[in-house]
Amino acid sequence: INPDPARSAYIELRTVQSVLKMERRVFGFFFFFSMIPLLNAARTIPSVGPVVVALLNTMTNHAVLIYLGVVASACFLVTLTFHVGFGSDVEEWGTVPNAFKNLFHTPFIETWDGLQ
């Protein structure tokens, strides 16, 4: 963003921040998925190979996928409960996606000030 000294237009800071956040998220998404093909090549490295094999086996294990499904279901139910309970009073819990995001951030101390 280049400011134009001839104009006195105001650029809202929140808009710029949201664009930068989205840019970071998109970069992180693409970076993560660009590293996945390198996992098979990393199996041959002696110090990294066993860790990669263990991670791949864990991610594809049937019991782990069932556990993740149960935890995701529980988080979804708690999200709906918080949305119904607090959605009309607190703006951050007003929609189901925002309620899920705030439920995820609730254990972190920085979030408590923003939820009041």
VOPAGU-2260 file (C-alpha; in pm, 1 decimal, decimal comma):
REM VOPAGU-2260
SITE   aa  ch    i         X         Y         Z
SITE  ILE   A    0       0,0       0,0       0,0
SITE  ASN   A    1     157,3     323,0    -112,9
SITE  PRO   A    2      13,8     637,4      43,3
SITE  ASP   A    3     -68,1     916,0    -197,3
SITE  PRO   A    4      25,6    1254,9     -43,3
SITE  ALA   A    5    -213,7    1434,2    -278,7
SITE  ARG   A    6    -511,8    1243,5    -140,5
SITE  SER   A    7    -627,3    1241,8     214,5
SITE  ALA   A    8    -798,7     904,2     186,1
SITE  TYR   A    9    -802,2     694,8     498,3
SITE  ILE   A   10    -706,2     329,8     475,4
SITE  GLU   A   11    -871,1     127,8     746,8
SITE  LEU   A   12    -614,1     -66,6     945,1
SITE  ARG   A   13    -845,1    -362,5    1013,6
SITE  THR   A   14    -886,2    -422,0     641,2
SITE  VAL   A   15    -510,8    -431,1     591,2
SITE  GLN   A   16    -469,4    -662,1     890,7
SITE  SER   A   17    -735,4    -902,1     764,8
SITE  VAL   A   18    -572,5    -913,1     420,4
SITE  LEU   A   19    -233,3    -986,8     577,5
SITE  LYS   A   20    -383,8   -1259,1     798,7
SITE  MET   A   21    -546,2   -1422,8     498,2
SITE  GLU   A   22    -218,6   -1403,1     306,8
SITE  ARG   A   23     -34,7   -1578,7     592,1
SITE  ARG   A   24    -301,7   -1848,8     613,6
SITE  VAL   A   25    -293,5   -1915,9     239,7
SITE  PHE   A   26      87,5   -1927,2     243,0
SITE  GLY   A   27      86,4   -2168,7     537,0
SITE  PHE   A   28    -170,6   -2390,2     362,4
SITE  PHE   A   29      30,6   -2408,0      41,8
SITE  PHE   A   30     360,0   -2450,4     228,5
SITE  PHE   A   31     217,2   -2742,6     424,9
SITE  PHE   A   32      89,0   -2917,5     114,3
SITE  SER   A   33     409,2   -2853,1     -78,2
SITE  MET   A   34     605,0   -3038,8     193,3
SITE  ILE   A   35     391,6   -3354,0     179,9
SITE  PRO   A   36     557,3   -3494,5    -136,4
SITE  LEU   A   37     894,9   -3461,2      33,5
SITE  LEU   A   38     795,3   -3702,6     311,4
SITE  ASN   A   39     859,9   -4010,6      98,2
SITE  ALA   A   40    1205,6   -3882,2       8,2
SITE  ALA   A   41    1278,2   -3808,2     375,4
SITE  ARG   A   42    1237,4   -4177,1     465,0
SITE  THR   A   43    1586,1   -4247,0     335,9
SITE  ILE   A   44    1756,3   -3995,3     569,3
SITE  PRO   A   45    1883,0   -4197,0     869,1
SITE  SER   A   46    1806,4   -3942,0    1139,7
SITE  VAL   A   47    1469,5   -3831,7     997,6
SITE  GLY   A   48    1340,3   -4145,7     828,0
SITE  PRO   A   49    1205,3   -4331,4    1134,4
SITE  VAL   A   50    1022,5   -4020,4    1252,9
SITE  VAL   A   51     859,9   -3973,4     912,7
SITE  VAL   A   52     753,6   -4337,9     901,7
SITE  ALA   A   53     608,7   -4310,7    1253,7
SITE  LEU   A   54     415,5   -3993,6    1163,8
SITE  LEU   A   55     276,1   -4147,2     846,1
SITE  ASN   A   56     173,3   -4463,7    1029,5
SITE  THR   A   57       7,1   -4258,8    1303,6
SITE  MET   A   58    -184,8   -4038,9    1059,1
SITE  THR   A   59    -322,6   -4341,1     872,9
SITE  ASN   A   60    -392,2   -4562,1    1174,8
SITE  HIS   A   61    -759,3   -4660,8    1200,5
SITE  ALA   A   62    -775,9   -4615,6    1580,4
SITE  VAL   A   63    -629,0   -4264,7    1558,4
SITE  LEU   A   64    -882,0   -4165,3    1292,6
SITE  ILE   A   65   -1167,1   -4292,0    1511,8
SITE  TYR   A   66   -1028,9   -4094,9    1806,5
SITE  LEU   A   67   -1002,0   -3778,5    1598,1
SITE  GLY   A   68   -1359,5   -3827,0    1477,1
SITE  VAL   A   69   -1487,7   -3863,5    1834,2
SITE  VAL   A   70   -1296,0   -3555,9    1951,0
SITE  ALA   A   71   -1417,0   -3352,8    1651,4
SITE  SER   A   72   -1776,2   -3455,6    1725,7
SITE  ALA   A   73   -1739,6   -3355,2    2090,7
SITE  CYS   A   74   -1590,5   -3018,7    1991,8
SITE  PHE   A   75   -1875,7   -2962,3    1746,8
SITE  LEU   A   76   -2135,7   -3038,7    2016,1
SITE  VAL   A   77   -1967,2   -2804,8    2263,8
SITE  THR   A   78   -1950,3   -2539,0    1990,9
SITE  LEU   A   79   -2323,8   -2568,0    1932,0
SITE  THR   A   80   -2386,4   -2550,9    2307,0
SITE  PHE   A   81   -2180,7   -2232,9    2344,1
SITE  HIS   A   82   -2345,1   -2081,4    2037,2
SITE  VAL   A   83   -2694,2   -2146,0    2174,8
SITE  GLY   A   84   -2599,1   -2040,8    2527,5
SITE  PHE   A   85   -2398,9   -1726,2    2455,9
SITE  GLY   A   86   -2471,2   -1639,4    2091,4
SITE  SER   A   87   -2740,4   -1383,8    2163,0
SITE  ASP   A   88   -2535,5   -1204,2    2431,0
SITE  VAL   A   89   -2177,6   -1213,2    2303,9
SITE  GLU   A   90   -2094,0   -1119,7    1945,3
SITE  GLU   A   91   -1797,3   -1357,6    1926,1
SITE  TRP   A   92   -2026,2   -1657,7    1983,7
SITE  GLY   A   93   -2298,4   -1533,3    1742,8
SITE  THR   A   94   -2221,2   -1770,0    1454,4
SITE  VAL   A   95   -2119,8   -2135,0    1463,2
SITE  PRO   A   96   -1782,7   -2081,6    1284,6
SITE  ASN   A   97   -1694,5   -1794,5    1520,9
SITE  ALA   A   98   -1803,7   -2003,0    1819,4
SITE  PHE   A   99   -1578,0   -2288,7    1706,4
SITE  LYS   A  100   -1285,0   -2050,3    1656,0
SITE  ASN   A  101   -1336,0   -1889,0    1997,4
SITE  LEU   A  102   -1380,1   -2226,8    2164,6
SITE  PHE   A  103   -1045,5   -2329,5    2018,3
SITE  HIS   A  104    -881,8   -2008,0    2146,2
SITE  THR   A  105   -1046,7   -2015,5    2491,4
SITE  PRO   A  106    -763,5   -2202,0    2672,0
SITE  PHE   A  107    -520,5   -1927,1    2575,0
SITE  ILE   A  108    -507,0   -1637,6    2820,6
SITE  GLU   A  109    -490,5   -1367,5    2552,5
SITE  THR   A  110    -840,1   -1456,1    2434,2
SITE  TRP   A  111   -1019,4   -1393,3    2762,0
SITE  ASP   A  112    -990,0   -1015,1    2734,2
SITE  GLY   A  113   -1139,3   -1018,1    2385,8
SITE  LEU   A  114   -1438,2   -1231,1    2487,5
SITE  GLN   A  115   -1568,4    -994,8    2756,8
